[in-house]
Amino acid sequence: MLKIFDLFGYGFTGARHIFNTWVLRQSSPIVSGIALNDSCNLHCRHCSVANSNIPDMSFEEIRFGLRILRGMKIRTLFIEGGEPFLWKNEKRKLEDVVRYARSIGFRSIILYTNGTFPIETGADSVFVSLDGLKATNDRLRGRTFDTVIRNIERSDHTKILINFTINRINEAEIEQFCREIVCVKNIRGIFFYFYTPYNGRDEMFLDHERRALIIERIFLLKSDGFPILNSRAALKGIQKNRWNRPTNLCYLYANNELYQCCRAIGNVDICNNCGYLGYAELHYISRLKPSAILAGMKSL
């Protein structure tokens, strides 16, 4: 039971959340995030949260945001951008943020990166984005595949995971991607997202019916033993389109503002077609679904 309480590195906060949810019928946040910067060295076709001319936050602004999130009794933090390895403020760099977050009580720190910089960090888990095999990934993200693979293989980090965002351009090669990527040194697992149409429904958009068919293929891959981190509970919920959103289980601090769920909150079309499957995992973890709990323990 203690392992369940500590699933997201939040000890007695986990017990508090379970008590609030199952006894008081209230919901409380369990995961938080901070977007350090807007700047990114890539211009990925599906991205809407980088290089939009928003100033990067200063170290003091980041400290302020982290204290707000800790004040909400959250002990798990994900760090994102832009590209967080690009962030700097005077002599401060990414690792100063990681160390400060740890010093004020965040027990589990997850980093999201595009993988084009050396993967050297004190974060507990590192999610690296790859969206297909070389030709497809480079079509979507620029010529990055070889650099990302090289940085993964050279890293000493013990928990490097892959984020793969499924869209119409790369959906056909999911199986081949899994077969090839598991052979890469240091990769511990794959987590799938679906493309979220932040800029409207375009040639990459997948409707709910098509997503449901793709999830059947992901179930087969899991049955074949591939290290896919999405839980069966969350995948089934997504397949039936029954997971709650927006969620109040996660808060994000970005652009010196606090957002419930994400920066797109309030946009009904984006919310209905959300592909951020990590939030679906939170939904089912909060309901103590065993497969979601196990998936969370493997991811963090």
ChimeraX commands (.cxc) that place a marker at each C-alpha (Angstrom):
marker #1 position 0.00,0.00,0.00 radius 0.5
marker #1 position 2.85,2.41,0.73 radius 0.5
marker #1 position 4.09,1.90,-2.81 radius 0.5
marker #1 position 0.69,3.03,-4.09 radius 0.5
marker #1 position 0.80,6.11,-1.87 radius 0.5
marker #1 position 4.31,6.86,-3.11 radius 0.5
marker #1 position 3.54,6.15,-6.76 radius 0.5
marker #1 position 4.11,9.70,-7.87 radius 0.5
marker #1 position 6.66,10.46,-5.17 radius 0.5
marker #1 position 4.16,12.17,-2.92 radius 0.5
marker #1 position 4.03,9.89,0.15 radius 0.5
marker #1 position 1.38,11.08,2.61 radius 0.5
marker #1 position 0.03,13.41,-0.08 radius 0.5
marker #1 position -0.96,10.24,-1.93 radius 0.5
marker #1 position -2.82,9.02,1.13 radius 0.5
marker #1 position -4.50,12.42,1.42 radius 0.5
marker #1 position -5.56,12.28,-2.22 radius 0.5
marker #1 position -7.01,8.78,-1.86 radius 0.5
marker #1 position -8.86,9.81,1.32 radius 0.5
marker #1 position -10.26,12.93,-0.35 radius 0.5
marker #1 position -11.32,11.03,-3.47 radius 0.5
marker #1 position -12.83,7.92,-1.93 radius 0.5
marker #1 position -14.07,9.14,1.45 radius 0.5
marker #1 position -14.82,12.84,1.04 radius 0.5
marker #1 position -15.65,12.55,-2.68 radius 0.5
marker #1 position -13.36,15.47,-3.41 radius 0.5
marker #1 position -10.54,15.67,-5.93 radius 0.5
marker #1 position -7.12,17.18,-5.37 radius 0.5
marker #1 position -4.13,17.66,-7.71 radius 0.5
marker #1 position -1.39,15.06,-7.69 radius 0.5
marker #1 position 0.92,16.19,-10.50 radius 0.5
marker #1 position 2.26,19.61,-11.49 radius 0.5
marker #1 position 4.26,21.02,-14.33 radius 0.5
marker #1 position 6.30,24.08,-15.17 radius 0.5
marker #1 position 7.16,25.37,-18.65 radius 0.5
marker #1 position 10.49,27.14,-18.26 radius 0.5
marker #1 position 10.70,28.72,-21.66 radius 0.5
marker #1 position 9.12,29.39,-25.00 radius 0.5
marker #1 position 12.32,29.08,-27.01 radius 0.5
marker #1 position 13.06,25.88,-28.92 radius 0.5
marker #1 position 15.66,24.93,-31.50 radius 0.5
marker #1 position 13.06,22.95,-33.51 radius 0.5
marker #1 position 9.89,23.88,-35.37 radius 0.5
marker #1 position 7.89,20.65,-35.22 radius 0.5
marker #1 position 4.84,20.53,-37.44 radius 0.5
marker #1 position 2.46,19.60,-34.63 radius 0.5
marker #1 position 3.75,21.95,-31.91 radius 0.5
marker #1 position 1.84,25.04,-30.77 radius 0.5
marker #1 position 3.62,25.91,-27.50 radius 0.5
marker #1 position 7.08,27.00,-28.64 radius 0.5
marker #1 position 8.69,29.94,-30.44 radius 0.5
marker #1 position 5.62,32.13,-30.03 radius 0.5
marker #1 position 7.61,35.20,-28.89 radius 0.5
marker #1 position 6.73,34.79,-25.20 radius 0.5
marker #1 position 9.70,35.72,-22.98 radius 0.5
marker #1 position 11.36,32.86,-21.12 radius 0.5
marker #1 position 10.83,33.01,-17.38 radius 0.5
marker #1 position 13.64,34.19,-15.12 radius 0.5
marker #1 position 15.01,31.98,-12.36 radius 0.5
marker #1 position 13.20,34.04,-9.75 radius 0.5
marker #1 position 9.92,33.72,-11.65 radius 0.5
marker #1 position 10.46,29.96,-11.87 radius 0.5
marker #1 position 11.17,29.77,-8.14 radius 0.5
marker #1 position 7.95,31.68,-7.49 radius 0.5
marker #1 position 5.97,29.28,-9.68 radius 0.5
marker #1 position 7.49,26.22,-8.04 radius 0.5
marker #1 position 6.58,27.54,-4.60 radius 0.5
marker #1 position 2.98,28.00,-5.77 radius 0.5
marker #1 position 2.83,24.39,-6.94 radius 0.5
marker #1 position 4.39,23.07,-3.72 radius 0.5
marker #1 position 1.89,25.17,-1.79 radius 0.5
marker #1 position -0.77,22.98,-3.39 radius 0.5
marker #1 position 0.83,19.97,-1.62 radius 0.5
marker #1 position 2.02,18.46,-4.90 radius 0.5
marker #1 position 5.29,16.53,-4.86 radius 0.5
marker #1 position 5.60,15.45,-8.48 radius 0.5
marker #1 position 6.85,17.89,-11.08 radius 0.5
marker #1 position 7.34,17.71,-14.81 radius 0.5
marker #1 position 9.57,20.25,-16.51 radius 0.5
marker #1 position 8.99,21.26,-20.11 radius 0.5
marker #1 position 9.45,24.10,-22.60 radius 0.5
marker #1 position 10.01,25.06,-25.39 radius 0.5
marker #1 position 13.15,23.05,-25.00 radius 0.5
marker #1 position 14.20,23.10,-21.32 radius 0.5
marker #1 position 17.88,22.43,-22.04 radius 0.5
marker #1 position 17.94,25.80,-23.84 radius 0.5
marker #1 position 16.73,27.69,-20.77 radius 0.5
marker #1 position 19.21,29.94,-18.99 radius 0.5
marker #1 position 19.03,33.07,-16.90 radius 0.5
marker #1 position 22.30,34.82,-16.14 radius 0.5
marker #1 position 24.44,31.94,-14.76 radius 0.5
marker #1 position 21.47,29.69,-14.06 radius 0.5
marker #1 position 20.66,26.68,-16.22 radius 0.5
marker #1 position 18.24,23.76,-16.20 radius 0.5
marker #1 position 20.00,21.84,-13.43 radius 0.5
marker #1 position 19.63,24.83,-11.10 radius 0.5
marker #1 position 15.88,24.48,-11.55 radius 0.5
marker #1 position 16.02,20.74,-10.90 radius 0.5
marker #1 position 18.07,21.25,-7.73 radius 0.5
marker #1 position 15.80,24.02,-6.44 radius 0.5
marker #1 position 12.68,21.94,-7.07 radius 0.5
marker #1 position 14.25,19.07,-5.15 radius 0.5
marker #1 position 15.24,21.38,-2.29 radius 0.5
marker #1 position 11.67,22.56,-1.68 radius 0.5
marker #1 position 10.20,19.08,-1.56 radius 0.5
marker #1 position 9.47,17.76,-5.05 radius 0.5
marker #1 position 10.27,14.07,-4.77 radius 0.5
marker #1 position 9.75,12.99,-8.36 radius 0.5
marker #1 position 10.96,15.20,-11.23 radius 0.5
marker #1 position 10.27,14.35,-14.86 radius 0.5
marker #1 position 11.92,16.12,-17.78 radius 0.5
marker #1 position 10.51,16.44,-21.30 radius 0.5
marker #1 position 13.07,17.16,-24.03 radius 0.5
marker #1 position 13.46,16.94,-27.79 radius 0.5
marker #1 position 16.68,15.00,-27.24 radius 0.5
marker #1 position 18.92,17.16,-29.41 radius 0.5
marker #1 position 21.11,18.14,-26.44 radius 0.5
marker #1 position 23.24,15.79,-24.31 radius 0.5
marker #1 position 20.94,14.08,-21.81 radius 0.5
marker #1 position 22.68,15.02,-18.59 radius 0.5
marker #1 position 20.27,15.81,-15.77 radius 0.5
marker #1 position 19.39,15.02,-12.18 radius 0.5
marker #1 position 15.72,14.58,-13.08 radius 0.5
marker #1 position 14.35,11.16,-12.14 radius 0.5
marker #1 position 12.89,10.37,-15.57 radius 0.5
marker #1 position 13.56,11.80,-19.01 radius 0.5
marker #1 position 10.98,11.61,-21.78 radius 0.5
marker #1 position 12.50,12.12,-25.22 radius 0.5
marker #1 position 10.31,12.89,-28.21 radius 0.5
marker #1 position 10.57,10.75,-31.35 radius 0.5
marker #1 position 7.65,10.58,-33.76 radius 0.5
marker #1 position 8.55,7.76,-36.07 radius 0.5
marker #1 position 11.40,6.11,-37.89 radius 0.5
marker #1 position 14.11,8.34,-39.31 radius 0.5
marker #1 position 12.42,9.61,-42.47 radius 0.5
marker #1 position 9.05,10.21,-40.81 radius 0.5
marker #1 position 10.44,11.71,-37.63 radius 0.5
marker #1 position 12.63,14.09,-39.62 radius 0.5
marker #1 position 9.67,15.09,-41.78 radius 0.5
marker #1 position 7.73,16.03,-38.66 radius 0.5
marker #1 position 10.49,17.39,-36.44 radius 0.5
marker #1 position 13.35,18.36,-38.72 radius 0.5
marker #1 position 16.55,16.37,-39.23 radius 0.5
marker #1 position 16.94,15.26,-35.64 radius 0.5
marker #1 position 16.63,11.46,-35.54 radius 0.5
marker #1 position 20.32,10.56,-35.71 radius 0.5
marker #1 position 21.26,13.22,-33.15 radius 0.5
marker #1 position 18.58,12.09,-30.72 radius 0.5
marker #1 position 19.54,8.43,-30.96 radius 0.5
marker #1 position 23.21,9.31,-30.47 radius 0.5
marker #1 position 22.43,11.41,-27.37 radius 0.5
marker #1 position 20.32,8.60,-25.90 radius 0.5
marker #1 position 23.04,6.01,-26.44 radius 0.5
marker #1 position 25.72,8.25,-24.93 radius 0.5
marker #1 position 23.71,9.22,-21.86 radius 0.5
marker #1 position 24.41,7.82,-18.40 radius 0.5
marker #1 position 20.82,8.42,-17.31 radius 0.5
marker #1 position 19.08,5.26,-16.14 radius 0.5
marker #1 position 15.49,6.12,-17.06 radius 0.5
marker #1 position 15.11,7.39,-20.60 radius 0.5
marker #1 position 11.66,6.90,-22.11 radius 0.5
marker #1 position 10.27,7.76,-25.54 radius 0.5
marker #1 position 7.25,9.93,-26.28 radius 0.5
marker #1 position 5.65,9.07,-29.63 radius 0.5
marker #1 position 2.79,11.33,-30.77 radius 0.5
marker #1 position 0.58,9.40,-33.17 radius 0.5
marker #1 position -0.87,11.22,-36.16 radius 0.5
marker #1 position -1.99,10.38,-39.69 radius 0.5
marker #1 position 1.53,10.78,-41.03 radius 0.5
marker #1 position 3.21,8.25,-38.72 radius 0.5
marker #1 position 0.40,5.88,-37.67 radius 0.5
marker #1 position 1.33,3.21,-40.22 radius 0.5
marker #1 position 4.77,2.59,-38.74 radius 0.5
marker #1 position 3.92,2.22,-35.04 radius 0.5
marker #1 position 4.75,-1.50,-35.02 radius 0.5
marker #1 position 8.03,-1.14,-36.91 radius 0.5
marker #1 position 9.04,1.78,-34.70 radius 0.5
marker #1 position 8.54,-0.38,-31.60 radius 0.5
marker #1 position 10.56,-3.23,-33.07 radius 0.5
marker #1 position 13.49,-0.98,-33.92 radius 0.5
marker #1 position 13.51,1.42,-30.97 radius 0.5
marker #1 position 13.65,-1.30,-28.30 radius 0.5
marker #1 position 17.06,-2.25,-29.71 radius 0.5
marker #1 position 18.49,1.19,-28.95 radius 0.5
marker #1 position 20.75,1.29,-25.92 radius 0.5
marker #1 position 19.32,3.01,-22.79 radius 0.5
marker #1 position 15.67,3.21,-23.90 radius 0.5
marker #1 position 13.45,1.81,-21.14 radius 0.5
marker #1 position 9.99,2.22,-22.64 radius 0.5
marker #1 position 7.61,3.95,-25.04 radius 0.5
marker #1 position 4.64,6.15,-24.20 radius 0.5
marker #1 position 2.10,6.99,-26.90 radius 0.5
marker #1 position 0.16,10.21,-27.30 radius 0.5
marker #1 position -2.30,11.22,-29.98 radius 0.5
marker #1 position -1.92,14.42,-31.96 radius 0.5
marker #1 position -3.95,17.23,-30.39 radius 0.5
marker #1 position -5.33,19.70,-32.98 radius 0.5
marker #1 position -4.24,22.93,-31.25 radius 0.5
marker #1 position -4.21,24.70,-34.61 radius 0.5
marker #1 position -7.38,23.11,-35.96 radius 0.5
marker #1 position -8.10,19.80,-37.64 radius 0.5
marker #1 position -5.56,19.26,-40.38 radius 0.5
marker #1 position -3.87,16.43,-42.30 radius 0.5
marker #1 position -2.44,15.02,-39.05 radius 0.5
marker #1 position -5.75,14.83,-37.17 radius 0.5
marker #1 position -7.15,11.46,-36.05 radius 0.5
marker #1 position -10.83,11.23,-35.07 radius 0.5
marker #1 position -12.02,9.09,-32.18 radius 0.5
marker #1 position -12.98,6.15,-34.41 radius 0.5
marker #1 position -9.52,5.99,-35.96 radius 0.5
marker #1 position -7.88,6.34,-32.54 radius 0.5
marker #1 position -9.92,3.38,-31.30 radius 0.5
marker #1 position -8.57,1.17,-34.11 radius 0.5
marker #1 position -5.00,2.25,-33.38 radius 0.5
marker #1 position -5.46,1.39,-29.71 radius 0.5
marker #1 position -6.33,-2.19,-30.73 radius 0.5
marker #1 position -2.91,-2.34,-32.40 radius 0.5
marker #1 position -1.26,-0.98,-29.25 radius 0.5
marker #1 position -2.96,-3.70,-27.19 radius 0.5
marker #1 position -1.41,-6.30,-29.50 radius 0.5
marker #1 position 2.02,-4.74,-29.09 radius 0.5
marker #1 position 1.64,-4.81,-25.31 radius 0.5
marker #1 position 0.57,-8.47,-25.50 radius 0.5
marker #1 position 3.71,-9.18,-27.53 radius 0.5
marker #1 position 5.83,-7.85,-24.69 radius 0.5
marker #1 position 6.93,-4.48,-26.04 radius 0.5
marker #1 position 7.69,-1.99,-23.20 radius 0.5
marker #1 position 4.70,0.27,-23.84 radius 0.5
marker #1 position 3.96,2.36,-20.77 radius 0.5
marker #1 position 0.35,3.29,-21.52 radius 0.5
marker #1 position -1.86,1.26,-19.19 radius 0.5
marker #1 position -4.65,-1.02,-20.38 radius 0.5
marker #1 position -7.11,0.86,-18.17 radius 0.5
marker #1 position -6.28,4.24,-19.72 radius 0.5
marker #1 position -6.18,2.87,-23.26 radius 0.5
marker #1 position -9.63,1.32,-22.82 radius 0.5
marker #1 position -10.95,4.59,-21.42 radius 0.5
marker #1 position -9.53,6.53,-24.36 radius 0.5
marker #1 position -10.90,3.96,-26.79 radius 0.5
marker #1 position -14.39,4.51,-25.36 radius 0.5
marker #1 position -13.75,8.25,-24.95 radius 0.5
marker #1 position -14.74,8.09,-21.27 radius 0.5
marker #1 position -11.91,9.84,-19.45 radius 0.5
marker #1 position -12.59,13.15,-17.73 radius 0.5
marker #1 position -11.17,16.37,-19.14 radius 0.5
marker #1 position -10.26,19.00,-18.36 radius 0.5
marker #1 position -8.73,17.50,-15.22 radius 0.5
marker #1 position -8.06,19.08,-11.85 radius 0.5
marker #1 position -5.47,16.40,-11.09 radius 0.5
marker #1 position -2.71,18.44,-12.73 radius 0.5
marker #1 position -1.73,22.11,-12.73 radius 0.5
marker #1 position 0.77,23.83,-15.02 radius 0.5
marker #1 position 2.71,27.02,-14.34 radius 0.5
marker #1 position 3.67,28.76,-17.58 radius 0.5
marker #1 position 4.17,32.35,-18.73 radius 0.5
marker #1 position 3.91,33.40,-15.07 radius 0.5
marker #1 position 0.37,32.05,-14.89 radius 0.5
marker #1 position -1.18,29.01,-13.22 radius 0.5
marker #1 position -3.31,26.80,-15.47 radius 0.5
marker #1 position -5.60,23.98,-14.44 radius 0.5
marker #1 position -4.87,21.05,-16.75 radius 0.5
marker #1 position -3.15,22.85,-19.66 radius 0.5
marker #1 position -2.73,26.14,-21.48 radius 0.5
marker #1 position -5.61,25.35,-23.84 radius 0.5
marker #1 position -8.23,25.05,-21.09 radius 0.5
marker #1 position -11.50,26.58,-22.20 radius 0.5
marker #1 position -11.16,25.48,-25.83 radius 0.5
marker #1 position -13.88,22.85,-26.16 radius 0.5
marker #1 position -12.72,21.39,-29.48 radius 0.5
marker #1 position -9.16,20.92,-28.25 radius 0.5
marker #1 position -10.38,19.40,-25.00 radius 0.5
marker #1 position -12.73,16.98,-26.76 radius 0.5
marker #1 position -9.93,15.86,-29.05 radius 0.5
marker #1 position -7.13,15.94,-26.48 radius 0.5
marker #1 position -4.39,13.44,-27.15 radius 0.5
marker #1 position -2.35,14.05,-24.01 radius 0.5
marker #1 position -2.72,10.51,-22.72 radius 0.5
marker #1 position -0.73,11.16,-19.57 radius 0.5
marker #1 position -3.82,12.90,-18.20 radius 0.5
marker #1 position -5.89,9.81,-18.95 radius 0.5
marker #1 position -3.40,7.84,-16.87 radius 0.5
marker #1 position -3.92,10.25,-13.96 radius 0.5
marker #1 position -7.67,9.78,-14.28 radius 0.5
marker #1 position -7.36,6.01,-13.85 radius 0.5
marker #1 position -4.62,6.15,-11.23 radius 0.5
marker #1 position -6.90,8.33,-9.11 radius 0.5
marker #1 position -9.48,5.54,-9.40 radius 0.5
marker #1 position -6.88,3.00,-8.25 radius 0.5
marker #1 position -6.96,0.96,-11.45 radius 0.5
marker #1 position -4.12,-1.59,-11.00 radius 0.5
marker #1 position -2.76,-1.38,-14.57 radius 0.5
marker #1 position -2.60,2.42,-14.38 radius 0.5
marker #1 position -0.83,2.29,-11.03 radius 0.5
marker #1 position 1.70,-0.20,-12.40 radius 0.5
marker #1 position 2.28,1.91,-15.51 radius 0.5
marker #1 position 2.85,4.97,-13.35 radius 0.5
marker #1 position 5.39,3.13,-11.23 radius 0.5
marker #1 position 7.31,2.17,-14.38 radius 0.5
marker #1 position 7.23,5.70,-15.77 radius 0.5
marker #1 position 8.38,7.72,-12.78 radius 0.5
marker link #1:1,2 radius 0.2
marker link #1:2,3 radius 0.2
marker link #1:3,4 radius 0.2
marker link #1:4,5 radius 0.2
marker link #1:5,6 radius 0.2
marker link #1:6,7 radius 0.2
marker link #1:7,8 radius 0.2
marker link #1:8,9 radius 0.2
marker link #1:9,10 radius 0.2
marker link #1:10,11 radius 0.2
marker link #1:11,12 radius 0.2
marker link #1:12,13 radius 0.2
marker link #1:13,14 radius 0.2
marker link #1:14,15 radius 0.2
marker link #1:15,16 radius 0.2
marker link #1:16,17 radius 0.2
marker link #1:17,18 radius 0.2
marker link #1:18,19 radius 0.2
marker link #1:19,20 radius 0.2
marker link #1:20,21 radius 0.2
marker link #1:21,22 radius 0.2
marker link #1:22,23 radius 0.2
marker link #1:23,24 radius 0.2
marker link #1:24,25 radius 0.2
marker link #1:25,26 radius 0.2
marker link #1:26,27 radius 0.2
marker link #1:27,28 radius 0.2
marker link #1:28,29 radius 0.2
marker link #1:29,30 radius 0.2
marker link #1:30,31 radius 0.2
marker link #1:31,32 radius 0.2
marker link #1:32,33 radius 0.2
marker link #1:33,34 radius 0.2
marker link #1:34,35 radius 0.2
marker link #1:35,36 radius 0.2
marker link #1:36,37 radius 0.2
marker link #1:37,38 radius 0.2
marker link #1:38,39 radius 0.2
marker link #1:39,40 radius 0.2
marker link #1:40,41 radius 0.2
marker link #1:41,42 radius 0.2
marker link #1:42,43 radius 0.2
marker link #1:43,44 radius 0.2
marker link #1:44,45 radius 0.2
marker link #1:45,46 radius 0.2
marker link #1:46,47 radius 0.2
marker link #1:47,48 radius 0.2
marker link #1:48,49 radius 0.2
marker link #1:49,50 radius 0.2
marker link #1:50,51 radius 0.2
marker link #1:51,52 radius 0.2
marker link #1:52,53 radius 0.2
marker link #1:53,54 radius 0.2
marker link #1:54,55 radius 0.2
marker link #1:55,56 radius 0.2
marker link #1:56,57 radius 0.2
marker link #1:57,58 radius 0.2
marker link #1:58,59 radius 0.2
marker link #1:59,60 radius 0.2
marker link #1:60,61 radius 0.2
marker link #1:61,62 radius 0.2
marker link #1:62,63 radius 0.2
marker link #1:63,64 radius 0.2
marker link #1:64,65 radius 0.2
marker link #1:65,66 radius 0.2
marker link #1:66,67 radius 0.2
marker link #1:67,68 radius 0.2
marker link #1:68,69 radius 0.2
marker link #1:69,70 radius 0.2
marker link #1:70,71 radius 0.2
marker link #1:71,72 radius 0.2
marker link #1:72,73 radius 0.2
marker link #1:73,74 radius 0.2
marker link #1:74,75 radius 0.2
marker link #1:75,76 radius 0.2
marker link #1:76,77 radius 0.2
marker link #1:77,78 radius 0.2
marker link #1:78,79 radius 0.2
marker link #1:79,80 radius 0.2
marker link #1:80,81 radius 0.2
marker link #1:81,82 radius 0.2
marker link #1:82,83 radius 0.2
marker link #1:83,84 radius 0.2
marker link #1:84,85 radius 0.2
marker link #1:85,86 radius 0.2
marker link #1:86,87 radius 0.2
marker link #1:87,88 radius 0.2
marker link #1:88,89 radius 0.2
marker link #1:89,90 radius 0.2
marker link #1:90,91 radius 0.2
marker link #1:91,92 radius 0.2
marker link #1:92,93 radius 0.2
marker link #1:93,94 radius 0.2
marker link #1:94,95 radius 0.2
marker link #1:95,96 radius 0.2
marker link #1:96,97 radius 0.2
marker link #1:97,98 radius 0.2
marker link #1:98,99 radius 0.2
marker link #1:99,100 radius 0.2
marker link #1:100,101 radius 0.2
marker link #1:101,102 radius 0.2
marker link #1:102,103 radius 0.2
marker link #1:103,104 radius 0.2
marker link #1:104,105 radius 0.2
marker link #1:105,106 radius 0.2
marker link #1:106,107 radius 0.2
marker link #1:107,108 radius 0.2
marker link #1:108,109 radius 0.2
marker link #1:109,110 radius 0.2
marker link #1:110,111 radius 0.2
marker link #1:111,112 radius 0.2
marker link #1:112,113 radius 0.2
marker link #1:113,114 radius 0.2
marker link #1:114,115 radius 0.2
marker link #1:115,116 radius 0.2
marker link #1:116,117 radius 0.2
marker link #1:117,118 radius 0.2
marker link #1:118,119 radius 0.2
marker link #1:119,120 radius 0.2
marker link #1:120,121 radius 0.2
marker link #1:121,122 radius 0.2
marker link #1:122,123 radius 0.2
marker link #1:123,124 radius 0.2
marker link #1:124,125 radius 0.2
marker link #1:125,126 radius 0.2
marker link #1:126,127 radius 0.2
marker link #1:127,128 radius 0.2
marker link #1:128,129 radius 0.2
marker link #1:129,130 radius 0.2
marker link #1:130,131 radius 0.2
marker link #1:131,132 radius 0.2
marker link #1:132,133 radius 0.2
marker link #1:133,134 radius 0.2
marker link #1:134,135 radius 0.2
marker link #1:135,136 radius 0.2
marker link #1:136,137 radius 0.2
marker link #1:137,138 radius 0.2
marker link #1:138,139 radius 0.2
marker link #1:139,140 radius 0.2
marker link #1:140,141 radius 0.2
marker link #1:141,142 radius 0.2
marker link #1:142,143 radius 0.2
marker link #1:143,144 radius 0.2
marker link #1:144,145 radius 0.2
marker link #1:145,146 radius 0.2
marker link #1:146,147 radius 0.2
marker link #1:147,148 radius 0.2
marker link #1:148,149 radius 0.2
marker link #1:149,150 radius 0.2
marker link #1:150,151 radius 0.2
marker link #1:151,152 radius 0.2
marker link #1:152,153 radius 0.2
marker link #1:153,154 radius 0.2
marker link #1:154,155 radius 0.2
marker link #1:155,156 radius 0.2
marker link #1:156,157 radius 0.2
marker link #1:157,158 radius 0.2
marker link #1:158,159 radius 0.2
marker link #1:159,160 radius 0.2
marker link #1:160,161 radius 0.2
marker link #1:161,162 radius 0.2
marker link #1:162,163 radius 0.2
marker link #1:163,164 radius 0.2
marker link #1:164,165 radius 0.2
marker link #1:165,166 radius 0.2
marker link #1:166,167 radius 0.2
marker link #1:167,168 radius 0.2
marker link #1:168,169 radius 0.2
marker link #1:169,170 radius 0.2
marker link #1:170,171 radius 0.2
marker link #1:171,172 radius 0.2
marker link #1:172,173 radius 0.2
marker link #1:173,174 radius 0.2
marker link #1:174,175 radius 0.2
marker link #1:175,176 radius 0.2
marker link #1:176,177 radius 0.2
marker link #1:177,178 radius 0.2
marker link #1:178,179 radius 0.2
marker link #1:179,180 radius 0.2
marker link #1:180,181 radius 0.2
marker link #1:181,182 radius 0.2
marker link #1:182,183 radius 0.2
marker link #1:183,184 radius 0.2
marker link #1:184,185 radius 0.2
marker link #1:185,186 radius 0.2
marker link #1:186,187 radius 0.2
marker link #1:187,188 radius 0.2
marker link #1:188,189 radius 0.2
marker link #1:189,190 radius 0.2
marker link #1:190,191 radius 0.2
marker link #1:191,192 radius 0.2
marker link #1:192,193 radius 0.2
marker link #1:193,194 radius 0.2
marker link #1:194,195 radius 0.2
marker link #1:195,196 radius 0.2
marker link #1:196,197 radius 0.2
marker link #1:197,198 radius 0.2
marker link #1:198,199 radius 0.2
marker link #1:199,200 radius 0.2
marker link #1:200,201 radius 0.2
marker link #1:201,202 radius 0.2
marker link #1:202,203 radius 0.2
marker link #1:203,204 radius 0.2
marker link #1:204,205 radius 0.2
marker link #1:205,206 radius 0.2
marker link #1:206,207 radius 0.2
marker link #1:207,208 radius 0.2
marker link #1:208,209 radius 0.2
marker link #1:209,210 radius 0.2
marker link #1:210,211 radius 0.2
marker link #1:211,212 radius 0.2
marker link #1:212,213 radius 0.2
marker link #1:213,214 radius 0.2
marker link #1:214,215 radius 0.2
marker link #1:215,216 radius 0.2
marker link #1:216,217 radius 0.2
marker link #1:217,218 radius 0.2
marker link #1:218,219 radius 0.2
marker link #1:219,220 radius 0.2
marker link #1:220,221 radius 0.2
marker link #1:221,222 radius 0.2
marker link #1:222,223 radius 0.2
marker link #1:223,224 radius 0.2
marker link #1:224,225 radius 0.2
marker link #1:225,226 radius 0.2
marker link #1:226,227 radius 0.2
marker link #1:227,228 radius 0.2
marker link #1:228,229 radius 0.2
marker link #1:229,230 radius 0.2
marker link #1:230,231 radius 0.2
marker link #1:231,232 radius 0.2
marker link #1:232,233 radius 0.2
marker link #1:233,234 radius 0.2
marker link #1:234,235 radius 0.2
marker link #1:235,236 radius 0.2
marker link #1:236,237 radius 0.2
marker link #1:237,238 radius 0.2
marker link #1:238,239 radius 0.2
marker link #1:239,240 radius 0.2
marker link #1:240,241 radius 0.2
marker link #1:241,242 radius 0.2
marker link #1:242,243 radius 0.2
marker link #1:243,244 radius 0.2
marker link #1:244,245 radius 0.2
marker link #1:245,246 radius 0.2
marker link #1:246,247 radius 0.2
marker link #1:247,248 radius 0.2
marker link #1:248,249 radius 0.2
marker link #1:249,250 radius 0.2
marker link #1:250,251 radius 0.2
marker link #1:251,252 radius 0.2
marker link #1:252,253 radius 0.2
marker link #1:253,254 radius 0.2
marker link #1:254,255 radius 0.2
marker link #1:255,256 radius 0.2
marker link #1:256,257 radius 0.2
marker link #1:257,258 radius 0.2
marker link #1:258,259 radius 0.2
marker link #1:259,260 radius 0.2
marker link #1:260,261 radius 0.2
marker link #1:261,262 radius 0.2
marker link #1:262,263 radius 0.2
marker link #1:263,264 radius 0.2
marker link #1:264,265 radius 0.2
marker link #1:265,266 radius 0.2
marker link #1:266,267 radius 0.2
marker link #1:267,268 radius 0.2
marker link #1:268,269 radius 0.2
marker link #1:269,270 radius 0.2
marker link #1:270,271 radius 0.2
marker link #1:271,272 radius 0.2
marker link #1:272,273 radius 0.2
marker link #1:273,274 radius 0.2
marker link #1:274,275 radius 0.2
marker link #1:275,276 radius 0.2
marker link #1:276,277 radius 0.2
marker link #1:277,278 radius 0.2
marker link #1:278,279 radius 0.2
marker link #1:279,280 radius 0.2
marker link #1:280,281 radius 0.2
marker link #1:281,282 radius 0.2
marker link #1:282,283 radius 0.2
marker link #1:283,284 radius 0.2
marker link #1:284,285 radius 0.2
marker link #1:285,286 radius 0.2
marker link #1:286,287 radius 0.2
marker link #1:287,288 radius 0.2
marker link #1:288,289 radius 0.2
marker link #1:289,290 radius 0.2
marker link #1:290,291 radius 0.2
marker link #1:291,292 radius 0.2
marker link #1:292,293 radius 0.2
marker link #1:293,294 radius 0.2
marker link #1:294,295 radius 0.2
marker link #1:295,296 radius 0.2
marker link #1:296,297 radius 0.2
marker link #1:297,298 radius 0.2
marker link #1:298,299 radius 0.2
marker link #1:299,300 radius 0.2
view
